[in-house]
Amino acid sequence: MGSGGMPSRKPAATITALPGRSLTVLRPLPVRFARERAFVIAYVAKVGAYAHGATRSEALDALRREVVDTFRFLRRRRAQLGPGLQRQWVELQRHVAAA
């Protein structure tokens, strides 16, 4: 939380690298965290990627894999994407590209 009990606008972490060698990060992805019962949820709202783990580290690692999976999924189906997924694909390409 920021001052006055308001959520901080600064991301809690950033993704600057992804697992594997097939994708590269062009611009860091801002990551936020939330707690839901026994899980930590990591998310990048702009690209619609979410993941969870028992710790922040596990959630962040899962989120990196989710970003890769989301990129691959949207790239394969880009010709069939509806308006919402098209916006997600465009935003994701601002941050991630094929290596």
C-alpha positions in Angstrom: 0.0 0.0 0.0 1.1 3.5 -0.7 0.6 6.5 1.5 -2.8 7.1 2.9 -3.8 3.4 2.5 -4.0 3.7 -1.3 -2.5 1.0 -3.5 0.9 1.8 -4.8 1.1 2.6 -8.5 4.6 1.3 -8.7 4.8 -2.4 -9.7 5.9 -4.8 -7.1 8.2 -6.5 -9.6 9.0 -6.6 -13.3 9.6 -9.4 -15.7 12.7 -8.7 -17.8 13.4 -12.2 -19.0 11.3 -15.2 -19.9 12.2 -19.0 -19.7 13.6 -20.6 -22.8 15.2 -18.9 -25.8 12.2 -18.4 -28.1 11.0 -15.1 -26.7 12.6 -11.9 -25.7 11.3 -9.1 -23.5 11.3 -5.8 -25.3 9.9 -3.7 -22.4 9.7 -4.9 -18.8 6.3 -6.3 -17.8 5.0 -4.7 -14.5 3.9 -7.4 -12.1 1.5 -6.9 -9.2 0.8 -9.4 -6.4 -2.3 -10.2 -4.4 -3.0 -12.8 -1.7 -5.9 -15.2 -2.0 -6.2 -17.5 1.0 -3.1 -19.8 0.9 -1.9 -18.5 -2.5 0.0 -15.6 -3.9 -1.3 -14.4 -7.2 1.1 -12.6 -9.6 -0.4 -10.8 -12.6 0.3 -8.4 -15.5 -3.2 -6.9 -16.0 -2.3 -5.2 -19.3 -1.6 -8.5 -21.0 -4.1 -10.5 -19.1 -1.6 -13.0 -17.6 -2.2 -14.4 -14.2 -0.5 -17.2 -12.2 -0.3 -18.4 -8.6 2.1 -20.1 -6.2 2.7 -20.7 -2.5 5.2 -17.8 -2.4 5.8 -14.7 -4.5 8.8 -16.3 -6.1 6.8 -19.4 -7.2 4.0 -17.1 -8.4 6.4 -15.0 -10.4 8.1 -18.1 -12.0 4.6 -19.4 -12.9 3.7 -16.0 -14.4 6.8 -16.0 -16.6 5.7 -19.4 -18.0 2.2 -18.1 -18.4 3.4 -15.1 -20.4 5.2 -17.5 -22.8 2.2 -19.8 -23.1 -0.1 -16.8 -23.7 2.2 -15.3 -26.4 2.3 -18.7 -28.2 -1.4 -19.2 -28.0 -2.3 -15.8 -29.3 0.3 -15.9 -32.0 -1.0 -19.2 -33.3 -4.6 -18.0 -33.3 -4.1 -14.4 -34.3 -6.3 -14.6 -37.4 -9.3 -15.8 -35.4 -9.0 -13.5 -32.3 -12.0 -11.5 -31.3 -11.6 -7.8 -30.3 -10.7 -8.4 -26.7 -8.0 -10.9 -27.5 -6.7 -8.8 -30.4 -6.1 -5.9 -27.9 -4.4 -8.4 -25.5 -2.2 -9.6 -28.4 -1.3 -6.0 -29.5 -0.4 -5.1 -25.9 1.7 -8.3 -25.4 3.6 -7.6 -28.6 4.7 -4.2 -27.1 6.5 -6.1 -24.4 7.5 -9.5 -25.9 8.7 -10.6 -29.3 10.0 -13.8 -30.9 13.7 -14.1 -30.5 
